[in-house]
Amino acid sequence: MMTVAVNNYSITWEKLPDDYQLDEEPADNLNQPLLAAALSEAL
């Protein structure tokens, strides 16, 4: 017999102000090259 527990989470966040300036450039993922190298080594 298997028991499964399900939790209902409510995730909320405040809306940014209308005059908030977001960068046009995406954020760099600094971990991606290291992760790709490690996965390549494993193969």
PyMOL Python script that loads the backbone (N, CA, C, O; Angstrom):
from pymol import cmd

cmd.read_pdbstr("""\
ATOM      1  N   MET A   1       0.845  -1.176   0.000  1.00  0.00           N
ATOM      2  CA  MET A   1       0.000   0.000   0.000  1.00  0.00           C
ATOM      3  C   MET A   1       0.889   1.238   0.000  1.00  0.00           C
ATOM      4  O   MET A   1       1.915   1.270   0.679  1.00  0.00           O
ATOM      5  N   MET A   2       0.495   2.258  -0.763  1.00  0.00           N
ATOM      6  CA  MET A   2       1.271   3.488  -0.858  1.00  0.00           C
ATOM      7  C   MET A   2       0.433   4.654  -0.341  1.00  0.00           C
ATOM      8  O   MET A   2      -0.749   4.774  -0.663  1.00  0.00           O
ATOM      9  N   THR A   3       1.053   5.501   0.456  1.00  0.00           N
ATOM     10  CA  THR A   3       0.387   6.693   0.968  1.00  0.00           C
ATOM     11  C   THR A   3       0.980   7.915   0.295  1.00  0.00           C
ATOM     12  O   THR A   3       2.200   8.071   0.228  1.00  0.00           O
ATOM     13  N   VAL A   4       0.119   8.769  -0.196  1.00  0.00           N
ATOM     14  CA  VAL A   4       0.568   9.982  -0.864  1.00  0.00           C
ATOM     15  C   VAL A   4      -0.004  11.178  -0.127  1.00  0.00           C
ATOM     16  O   VAL A   4      -1.208  11.249   0.117  1.00  0.00           O
ATOM     17  N   ALA A   5       0.859  12.115   0.226  1.00  0.00           N
ATOM     18  CA  ALA A   5       0.412  13.340   0.883  1.00  0.00           C
ATOM     19  C   ALA A   5       0.516  14.487  -0.114  1.00  0.00           C
ATOM     20  O   ALA A   5       1.540  14.665  -0.773  1.00  0.00           O
ATOM     21  N   VAL A   6      -0.542  15.246  -0.212  1.00  0.00           N
ATOM     22  CA  VAL A   6      -0.559  16.378  -1.139  1.00  0.00           C
ATOM     23  C   VAL A   6      -0.767  17.649  -0.323  1.00  0.00           C
ATOM     24  O   VAL A   6      -1.721  17.767   0.447  1.00  0.00           O
ATOM     25  N   ASN A   7       0.143  18.589  -0.510  1.00  0.00           N
ATOM     26  CA  ASN A   7       0.019  19.882   0.168  1.00  0.00           C
ATOM     27  C   ASN A   7      -0.390  20.931  -0.855  1.00  0.00           C
ATOM     28  O   ASN A   7       0.142  20.968  -1.965  1.00  0.00           O
ATOM     29  N   ASN A   8      -1.319  21.766  -0.484  1.00  0.00           N
ATOM     30  CA  ASN A   8      -1.715  22.876  -1.348  1.00  0.00           C
ATOM     31  C   ASN A   8      -0.978  24.126  -0.893  1.00  0.00           C
ATOM     32  O   ASN A   8      -1.153  24.590   0.234  1.00  0.00           O
ATOM     33  N   TYR A   9      -0.156  24.662  -1.779  1.00  0.00           N
ATOM     34  CA  TYR A   9       0.604  25.852  -1.468  1.00  0.00           C
ATOM     35  C   TYR A   9       0.000  27.040  -2.196  1.00  0.00           C
ATOM     36  O   TYR A   9      -0.492  26.914  -3.318  1.00  0.00           O
ATOM     37  N   SER A  10       0.042  28.165  -1.560  1.00  0.00           N
ATOM     38  CA  SER A  10      -0.426  29.396  -2.174  1.00  0.00           C
ATOM     39  C   SER A  10       0.771  30.336  -2.276  1.00  0.00           C
ATOM     40  O   SER A  10       1.280  30.816  -1.263  1.00  0.00           O
ATOM     41  N   ILE A  11       1.211  30.593  -3.490  1.00  0.00           N
ATOM     42  CA  ILE A  11       2.363  31.461  -3.712  1.00  0.00           C
ATOM     43  C   ILE A  11       1.845  32.802  -4.211  1.00  0.00           C
ATOM     44  O   ILE A  11       1.120  32.868  -5.204  1.00  0.00           O
ATOM     45  N   THR A  12       2.215  33.849  -3.526  1.00  0.00           N
ATOM     46  CA  THR A  12       1.784  35.191  -3.919  1.00  0.00           C
ATOM     47  C   THR A  12       2.985  36.129  -3.892  1.00  0.00           C
ATOM     48  O   THR A  12       3.969  35.874  -3.198  1.00  0.00           O
ATOM     49  N   TRP A  13       2.897  37.189  -4.637  1.00  0.00           N
ATOM     50  CA  TRP A  13       3.928  38.217  -4.612  1.00  0.00           C
ATOM     51  C   TRP A  13       3.274  39.546  -4.917  1.00  0.00           C
ATOM     52  O   TRP A  13       2.202  39.618  -5.518  1.00  0.00           O
ATOM     53  N   GLU A  14       3.945  40.584  -4.489  1.00  0.00           N
ATOM     54  CA  GLU A  14       3.409  41.918  -4.702  1.00  0.00           C
ATOM     55  C   GLU A  14       3.717  42.370  -6.122  1.00  0.00           C
ATOM     56  O   GLU A  14       4.779  42.069  -6.665  1.00  0.00           O
ATOM     57  N   LYS A  15       2.781  43.090  -6.711  1.00  0.00           N
ATOM     58  CA  LYS A  15       2.969  43.626  -8.047  1.00  0.00           C
ATOM     59  C   LYS A  15       4.031  44.725  -8.000  1.00  0.00           C
ATOM     60  O   LYS A  15       4.075  45.533  -7.072  1.00  0.00           O
ATOM     61  N   LEU A  16       4.890  44.733  -9.031  1.00  0.00           N
ATOM     62  CA  LEU A  16       5.897  45.790  -9.114  1.00  0.00           C
ATOM     63  C   LEU A  16       5.209  47.110  -9.441  1.00  0.00           C
ATOM     64  O   LEU A  16       4.164  47.126 -10.092  1.00  0.00           O
ATOM     65  N   PRO A  17       5.794  48.214  -8.992  1.00  0.00           N
ATOM     66  CA  PRO A  17       5.215  49.511  -9.343  1.00  0.00           C
ATOM     67  C   PRO A  17       5.217  49.704 -10.862  1.00  0.00           C
ATOM     68  O   PRO A  17       6.068  49.154 -11.561  1.00  0.00           O
ATOM     69  N   ASP A  18       4.273  50.475 -11.360  1.00  0.00           N
ATOM     70  CA  ASP A  18       4.170  50.709 -12.800  1.00  0.00           C
ATOM     71  C   ASP A  18       5.409  51.373 -13.375  1.00  0.00           C
ATOM     72  O   ASP A  18       5.721  51.180 -14.551  1.00  0.00           O
ATOM     73  N   ASP A  19       6.123  52.155 -12.568  1.00  0.00           N
ATOM     74  CA  ASP A  19       7.311  52.856 -13.069  1.00  0.00           C
ATOM     75  C   ASP A  19       8.611  52.080 -12.820  1.00  0.00           C
ATOM     76  O   ASP A  19       9.695  52.634 -13.003  1.00  0.00           O
ATOM     77  N   TYR A  20       8.521  50.807 -12.405  1.00  0.00           N
ATOM     78  CA  TYR A  20       9.709  49.988 -12.151  1.00  0.00           C
ATOM     79  C   TYR A  20      10.378  49.639 -13.479  1.00  0.00           C
ATOM     80  O   TYR A  20       9.728  49.146 -14.401  1.00  0.00           O
ATOM     81  N   GLN A  21      11.672  49.897 -13.567  1.00  0.00           N
ATOM     82  CA  GLN A  21      12.427  49.657 -14.799  1.00  0.00           C
ATOM     83  C   GLN A  21      13.081  48.274 -14.755  1.00  0.00           C
ATOM     84  O   GLN A  21      13.902  47.994 -13.882  1.00  0.00           O
ATOM     85  N   LEU A  22      12.709  47.422 -15.699  1.00  0.00           N
ATOM     86  CA  LEU A  22      13.328  46.111 -15.818  1.00  0.00           C
ATOM     87  C   LEU A  22      14.424  46.170 -16.874  1.00  0.00           C
ATOM     88  O   LEU A  22      14.291  46.887 -17.866  1.00  0.00           O
ATOM     89  N   ASP A  23      15.513  45.417 -16.667  1.00  0.00           N
ATOM     90  CA  ASP A  23      16.576  45.349 -17.656  1.00  0.00           C
ATOM     91  C   ASP A  23      16.061  44.655 -18.910  1.00  0.00           C
ATOM     92  O   ASP A  23      15.279  43.709 -18.825  1.00  0.00           O
ATOM     93  N   GLU A  24      16.497  45.123 -20.062  1.00  0.00           N
ATOM     94  CA  GLU A  24      16.116  44.498 -21.327  1.00  0.00           C
ATOM     95  C   GLU A  24      16.907  43.219 -21.576  1.00  0.00           C
ATOM     96  O   GLU A  24      16.426  42.309 -22.251  1.00  0.00           O
ATOM     97  N   GLU A  25      18.122  43.150 -21.031  1.00  0.00           N
ATOM     98  CA  GLU A  25      18.985  41.995 -21.224  1.00  0.00           C
ATOM     99  C   GLU A  25      18.625  40.899 -20.224  1.00  0.00           C
ATOM    100  O   GLU A  25      18.393  41.191 -19.051  1.00  0.00           O
ATOM    101  N   PRO A  26      18.574  39.650 -20.666  1.00  0.00           N
ATOM    102  CA  PRO A  26      18.304  38.572 -19.711  1.00  0.00           C
ATOM    103  C   PRO A  26      19.472  38.399 -18.743  1.00  0.00           C
ATOM    104  O   PRO A  26      20.615  38.717 -19.072  1.00  0.00           O
ATOM    105  N   ALA A  27      19.180  37.905 -17.580  1.00  0.00           N
ATOM    106  CA  ALA A  27      20.228  37.651 -16.590  1.00  0.00           C
ATOM    107  C   ALA A  27      21.061  36.458 -17.034  1.00  0.00           C
ATOM    108  O   ALA A  27      20.522  35.478 -17.548  1.00  0.00           O
ATOM    109  N   ASP A  28      22.357  36.536 -16.841  1.00  0.00           N
ATOM    110  CA  ASP A  28      23.242  35.425 -17.189  1.00  0.00           C
ATOM    111  C   ASP A  28      23.145  34.337 -16.136  1.00  0.00           C
ATOM    112  O   ASP A  28      23.066  34.616 -14.940  1.00  0.00           O
ATOM    113  N   ASN A  29      23.153  33.101 -16.592  1.00  0.00           N
ATOM    114  CA  ASN A  29      23.185  31.960 -15.679  1.00  0.00           C
ATOM    115  C   ASN A  29      24.639  31.538 -15.566  1.00  0.00           C
ATOM    116  O   ASN A  29      25.176  30.880 -16.457  1.00  0.00           O
ATOM    117  N   LEU A  30      25.272  31.922 -14.466  1.00  0.00           N
ATOM    118  CA  LEU A  30      26.701  31.658 -14.287  1.00  0.00           C
ATOM    119  C   LEU A  30      26.985  30.185 -14.034  1.00  0.00           C
ATOM    120  O   LEU A  30      28.114  29.735 -14.228  1.00  0.00           O
ATOM    121  N   ASN A  31      25.986  29.428 -13.606  1.00  0.00           N
ATOM    122  CA  ASN A  31      26.191  28.017 -13.289  1.00  0.00           C
ATOM    123  C   ASN A  31      26.065  27.125 -14.514  1.00  0.00           C
ATOM    124  O   ASN A  31      26.519  25.981 -14.483  1.00  0.00           O
ATOM    125  N   GLN A  32      25.468  27.611 -15.582  1.00  0.00           N
ATOM    126  CA  GLN A  32      25.204  26.756 -16.738  1.00  0.00           C
ATOM    127  C   GLN A  32      26.484  26.181 -17.356  1.00  0.00           C
ATOM    128  O   GLN A  32      26.524  24.976 -17.602  1.00  0.00           O
ATOM    129  N   PRO A  33      27.530  26.970 -17.619  1.00  0.00           N
ATOM    130  CA  PRO A  33      28.738  26.374 -18.206  1.00  0.00           C
ATOM    131  C   PRO A  33      29.372  25.304 -17.318  1.00  0.00           C
ATOM    132  O   PRO A  33      29.855  24.291 -17.823  1.00  0.00           O
ATOM    133  N   LEU A  34      29.375  25.518 -16.010  1.00  0.00           N
ATOM    134  CA  LEU A  34      29.947  24.520 -15.099  1.00  0.00           C
ATOM    135  C   LEU A  34      29.114  23.250 -15.087  1.00  0.00           C
ATOM    136  O   LEU A  34      29.657  22.145 -15.064  1.00  0.00           O
ATOM    137  N   LEU A  35      27.802  23.406 -15.102  1.00  0.00           N
ATOM    138  CA  LEU A  35      26.919  22.244 -15.104  1.00  0.00           C
ATOM    139  C   LEU A  35      27.056  21.472 -16.406  1.00  0.00           C
ATOM    140  O   LEU A  35      27.101  20.242 -16.395  1.00  0.00           O
ATOM    141  N   ALA A  36      27.123  22.180 -17.530  1.00  0.00           N
ATOM    142  CA  ALA A  36      27.277  21.523 -18.823  1.00  0.00           C
ATOM    143  C   ALA A  36      28.599  20.760 -18.888  1.00  0.00           C
ATOM    144  O   ALA A  36      28.648  19.646 -19.409  1.00  0.00           O
ATOM    145  N   ALA A  37      29.654  21.347 -18.369  1.00  0.00           N
ATOM    146  CA  ALA A  37      30.961  20.687 -18.371  1.00  0.00           C
ATOM    147  C   ALA A  37      30.932  19.438 -17.501  1.00  0.00           C
ATOM    148  O   ALA A  37      31.480  18.403 -17.880  1.00  0.00           O
ATOM    149  N   ALA A  38      30.304  19.528 -16.353  1.00  0.00           N
ATOM    150  CA  ALA A  38      30.244  18.383 -15.455  1.00  0.00           C
ATOM    151  C   ALA A  38      29.421  17.259 -16.058  1.00  0.00           C
ATOM    152  O   ALA A  38      29.784  16.090 -15.923  1.00  0.00           O
ATOM    153  N   LEU A  39      28.331  17.586 -16.715  1.00  0.00           N
ATOM    154  CA  LEU A  39      27.510  16.559 -17.349  1.00  0.00           C
ATOM    155  C   LEU A  39      28.236  15.928 -18.540  1.00  0.00           C
ATOM    156  O   LEU A  39      28.113  14.726 -18.778  1.00  0.00           O
ATOM    157  N   SER A  40      28.983  16.729 -19.280  1.00  0.00           N
ATOM    158  CA  SER A  40      29.750  16.193 -20.408  1.00  0.00           C
ATOM    159  C   SER A  40      30.826  15.237 -19.919  1.00  0.00           C
ATOM    160  O   SER A  40      31.069  14.204 -20.543  1.00  0.00           O
ATOM    161  N   GLU A  41      31.474  15.575 -18.804  1.00  0.00           N
ATOM    162  CA  GLU A  41      32.505  14.713 -18.230  1.00  0.00           C
ATOM    163  C   GLU A  41      31.914  13.376 -17.812  1.00  0.00           C
ATOM    164  O   GLU A  41      32.538  12.329 -17.983  1.00  0.00           O
ATOM    165  N   ALA A  42      30.701  13.420 -17.263  1.00  0.00           N
ATOM    166  CA  ALA A  42      30.064  12.199 -16.792  1.00  0.00           C
ATOM    167  C   ALA A  42      29.760  11.243 -17.939  1.00  0.00           C
ATOM    168  O   ALA A  42      29.735  10.027 -17.750  1.00  0.00           O
ATOM    169  N   LEU A  43      29.530  11.793 -19.123  1.00  0.00           N
ATOM    170  CA  LEU A  43      29.222  10.941 -20.273  1.00  0.00           C
ATOM    171  C   LEU A  43      30.509  10.345 -20.811  1.00  0.00           C
ATOM    172  O   LEU A  43      30.481   9.591 -21.784  1.00  0.00           O
TER     173      LEU A  43
END
""", "prot")
cmd.dss("prot")
cmd.show_as("cartoon", "prot")
cmd.util.cbc("prot")
cmd.orient("prot")
